[in-house]
Amino acid sequence: MTFWADERGVTVQVGTILLFATLIVAMSVYQATAIPSQNAEIEFRHNEELQGQMQDVRNAVIRTSTTGTSQPTSITLGTQYPSRMFFINPPPSSGTLRTTDLGAVGIENVTARAPETADYLDSSQTNLSFSTRALVYAPNYNQYGNAPDTVLENTVIYNRAGEGNATLTGQQLVQGRSISLVTLDGSLSKSQSTTASIDPRALSPSTTETRSIPVESTGNGNVTVRISTGLGEEKWNDLLADQIVSKPGGYVADVSVENGILRLTLLGTDSNGESVTYDLRMAKVGVGSETSETNATYITNVSGGGGASVGEPTTLVAEVRDRYNNPVSGVRVNASGGVTPTSARTDEQGRVRFSYTADTPGTETVMLAIDDGSEERERVNFEIEATAGGGAGGTYDVEWIAETGLDCDDEFTVCVLNRSQRRGATLTADVTYGGEPVTDTAVDFGLNQTGIITTTPNAETTDSNGRVETEIRASETGTVRLFAASGGDADPVVIRVTQSGELPGIVYNEDATPTRGNRGGGPQSGFEFSVTNQLPEDVTLTDVRIDPQDTSIDVLSDPSTGEGRYESELHVEAESDGTSDVGNGVSLPATIDIDRDGQQFSYEAPLRQEPRIGGDGGTATFYLYQFERNENPVGMTNEAVDITLYFEDHDPVEFTVNEQDGDGGDGNQPSANIEYVISDTSRNNNARYQLSYDVTETNDFDRLEVRYNNLDENYDAASGRYETTDSRGKTNVFTAGGTMGDDYEIVLTAYDASGNVLGEERVTDTVDGQSPPGDDLSTPSSPQVQNVDIRDRTNVRQDEGRYQVFYDVSNSGTFDAVEVEFRNLDNEWATETETAGQRNGNIWYRRGGTARDDYEIIVRVLDGDGIVVDTQTITDTADDTDP
């Protein structure tokens, strides 16, 4: 018996091996191409978020410089990649945040208007130059190779890249007649892939109005500000465009940058030849380690001196300041000339008080000094003219007479401030002499202890009625004695600070509502919400941070060319309104500086101002419009957005807005089922998709949106296209913007009439030129265009071009028409189309150009639904000859 070999299993084994090999090759290709592309997208999004966080750092530094209180913030230096079961990720990307030497900031040809202050603040005697640093974030991405460094310098955030710099914020150096020099100090270097905390520290804060020093030109030309910078002259001209002399309220006469030094020239005199007075504010903020504290530099007078009565004490008040013109506490001041005590230390406001009593009539000079008093700036003199007591030589009579926000007894000796009702109050003092008001005299406000209340201002000059006001703000509960002193007299009042319940604040009203703005239809792609100010005083809103919890919502951009509600990205209606209108929108998340970011220089209020929210129940309504994903508006019905509000004199307020807060319902929307079949019908290097769909299981259907995202164009929907239809079921062919070599993501989204998402389906065609996985639709037998003959009938003598197109269409499939498109390649692709209904024949076309123009001629076959089923393209680039 003969046995034959049995080889029936070989084919199965070989097929299995080939299938496994194909799978390995496909996974290798995906690992080498798709994974890096996806990671690059993640890194790009992180860099956008990082730029917003750097703006938060900038705002924290500025607030620290003006409040004296640290404003901690954080920054995410690197990013993580999503876990992948069968593929490999690189290590998490990292970044480095570090301080770098920048140079110096300084002011020249300037002097203080107050003589005692001018002993120091006079550029002809003192080098008014201060070193400063920059804060730089340098990314270290694995795929996003051309990511820029993001830099903070001189209150400006900008991106530094090889092709140039792009500013992200405005500047705070010069605002009208206000000059603000904020320097950065310290050593910081953090390199990691996680979140890092930044804790700015006030080394010399400029916290009150008294820290704004009136200065003017020394009388020899204009005032000059010199700043070390990494930005060029063109960028600084853009940043300062609304401050130039040709603009209302502008004083900048010239802007130049040379060798990394910005030189700002400010007018020394106005059009009438009068000296221009500027308010100079300087501050120093530290980050990281190795920061240097400031020391006492000079002493100046605040109040006291002038007339006094023999035998009656008069109070002399001086202030010790550092080189940034800010107060220094704990400094010993020595006195001479019969004052008591002979030595004292400055309080937390940098002030020191002495009492002088004249024994005999005449003029006496009292000197107060710091250090050894060897330099003029280290000492201050008070000239006191003493007269005999009684009559015109008596002391002033100082008395507290009125209050707002306090509960006082009839004698005005004890007042109560309840922090649960209000944080501050105003007191009024009256100064008389011989029963008549004393005008234009200094009144000093002092406390017997610090830490419970503060006074603003600490000294004031009486008005035409002999009255002055000071505002007190309570920071803790307790009892403190407040004095008003002038001309040898002082009146005390006891302030008791209590707290009976929760502290008032700025409260989100939980009333967020999605809105479609001024549009009659479309998705509700905006948000409205409001806050209430429970504080007794008005508050000024400076910045708004907007951070959608759905990170795919990437842009806030209004679609209009106007400004205001629903026509700007951010509009705030309050006691005084504010608007921020940004060209081309802002990438999210973002922090918007309301009176700076995106504003045009011609804008007036309320577009170029920070909104003010009234106290005692004042409200502000916010309008955010519109949110977008891949350049398409997003329905915000089921979305949540984290909001942070920043204020001038109040802590930030954080909350989340979503539709569940307002009247939009509970978010439980009826769902829709989308059944679909998609086939890739690409031909002739032209990407086309045929879509059949049906929407079921809901009666709320309004429309279906179909988006074609070109994956080879960074998910840019605009590089493909999108279309909408109000039909529940349809078959359609869509010609995408790319070629058949591109990959596409096709997104089907069903909406109701309010713009709410009822359902969504996504399919990705990453197998070029073939049907998307799992959604095969066999291409039906279609008619074919064939036997195309195009003849050039050009009449050169008359300079006239003509074509005759002969064609034949196969009998297979449903035929409806032949369309011939003539594109003039020399006339900006001007297009004209001729159509015929016969399966074979010819079309004459007398072209609109000349015999010298080149043409592309496209012949298409259309079926009964108007769907293009075949195409042939011929180009005539050999003039006056047959294609």
FENZIQUI-V16676 format. One line per field, one symbol per residue. phi: phi as a letter, one per 30 degrees, with the letter a starting at -180 (. if undefined). psi: psi as a letter, one per 30 degrees, with the letter a starting at -180 (. if undefined). burial: b if it has 9 or more other ideal C-beta (glycine too) atoms within 8 Angstrom, else e. Layout:
BEGIN
phi = ???
psi = ???
burial = ???
END
This chain:
BEGIN
phi = .cccdccdddddddddddddddddddddddddcddedddddddddddddddddddddedddddddccicdcdbbbcdbbccddbdcbccdeedbabcbcbdckbbabbhbbdddedddecdbddcbddbbdbbccbccdbddbddcdddcbcbhiccbccbddkcbdcbdccdbbicccbccccbjcbabbaccdcccbdbddadccbddddcdbaddjbjddbccbdaccddddddddcddcdddceicbddabbbbhicdccccedbddcidddccccbbabbcbichdcdcbdcabbdcajiidbceicdbccbbbcbddcicdbdicdccbbjicbddaacdddcicbbbcbbddbdkcbccccbchcidceddbbcccbccbddihdcdddccadbabbjbccdddhcbbcccddcacbabcbcbcbbiicdcchcdbccbbdacjcbbcbddabcdddcicbbbccbccbdkbbccccbahibbbcbdcccbbcadddaccddhbdbdbcidddbjddcbbcabbbcdddcdbcdcbbcbbddddddcbcbddcccbkdibbebbbcbdbdabbccdiibdcdaccddcbdidddddcecdcaddccddhjdcbccbcacdbbhicdcdceccbbdcbccbdbaddccaccadddccdjcidcdcbcccbbbbdcdbhhbdbbcccbbcbiaccdcaccccccdddbhhddddcabbbbccdbabbcccddccdddcbccccbcbcdciddcabbbbcccceibdeeibdbddddbdcdbhdbccdcdcdechbcbbbccbbcdddidcbaccccccddcbhhebbbbbbccdblbbcbcddccdcdcbccccbccddciddcabbbbcccceibde
psi = kkkkkjgffeeeeeeeeeeeeeeeeeeeeeefeeeeeeeeeeeeeeeeeeeeeeeeeeeeeeeeffffkkikllkjfallkkkkeglklllklllkklklkeblklklhklkekeeefeeijfffkjikkklllkkkjlileeifgklkkkkkhgkklkjlegakjkflalgekjbgkkjjjlkllkkjkjlgakkkkikkjfikjfleffjkkllkfgialkkkkkklflleeeeeeegegglfflkgkgjfkkkkkhgjkjkjkkelafggkkkkkjkkklkkkkbahlklllkelklkellabklkkfkkkkkklkklafggkkklgkkkkllhhlklfkllkafgglkklkkkkellakkkkkkllbggflefglkkkkkjklkllbfgllljkkkflljgljllefhfkkkjjffelfllkkklkkljgfkkjlhkkkkjlkfllfellkjlfklkkafggllkkkkkkfllaklkkkkkkhglkklkkjjkljfakklajkkghgkkkkgbfkfalliglkklllkjflfllkkkelkkjjkfjffjfkjjkglgakakgglekkkjaeklkkjjkkgakkklljkjegekfkkffklkgfhlkkkkllhgklkkkjkklklkhgkkkkgeglkkkkkkklehlllkklkklffebgfagfjkklkkjklkkkjhklhhjkkkkkklkklgkggkelkkjkjjjfghhgjfffbllllkgkfklklkkjlfalfflkkkkkkkklafggkkflkkkkkjgjkglkkkghkjkklklkkklhkjkkjhkjeeghkkkkkkklkklfklkkelkkkkjkjfghhhkkkkkklglflalkkkjlfalfflllkkkkkkkafggkkflkkkkkjgjkglk.
burial = eeeeeeeeeeeeeeeeeeeeeeeeeebeebbeeebbbebbbbbbbbbbbbbbbbbbbbbbbbbbbbbeeebbbbbbbbbebeebeebebeeebbbbbbbeebbbbbbbbbbbbbebbbbbbbbeeeebebebbbbbbebbbebbeebbbbbbbbbbbbbbbeeebebbbbbebbeeebbbbbbbbbebbbbbbeebebebbbbbbbeeeebbbbbbbbeeebbbbbbbbbbeeebbbebbbebbeebeebbbbebebeeebbbbbbbbbeeeeeebbbbbbbbbbbbbeebeebebbbbbbbbbbbebbbebebbbbbbbbbebbbbbbebebbbebebeeeebbbbebbbbbbbbbbeeeeebbbbbbbeebeeebbbbebbbbbbebeeebbbbebbbeebebbebeeebeebbbbbbebbbbbbbbbbbbeeebbbebbbbbbbeeeebbebbbbbbebeeebbbbbbbbbeeeeebbbbbbbbbbbbebbbbbbbeeeebebebbebbbbbbbeeeeebbbbbbbbbbbbbbebbbbbbbbbbbbeeebbbbbbeeeeeeebbbbbbbebebbbbbbbeebbbbbbbbbbbebbbeeebeebbbbbbbbbbeebbbbbbbbbbbbbebbbbbbbbbbbbbbbbeebeebeeebbbebbebeebebeebbbebebbbbbeeebbbbbbbbbbeebebbebbbbbbbbbebebbbeebbbeebeeeeeeebbebebebebbbbbbbbbbbeebbbbbbeebbbeebeebbeebebeeeebbbbeebebbbebbeeeebbbbbbbbbbeeebebebbbbbbbbbebeebebebebeebebebebebebebebbbbbbbbbbbeeebbbbbbbbbbeebeeeb
END
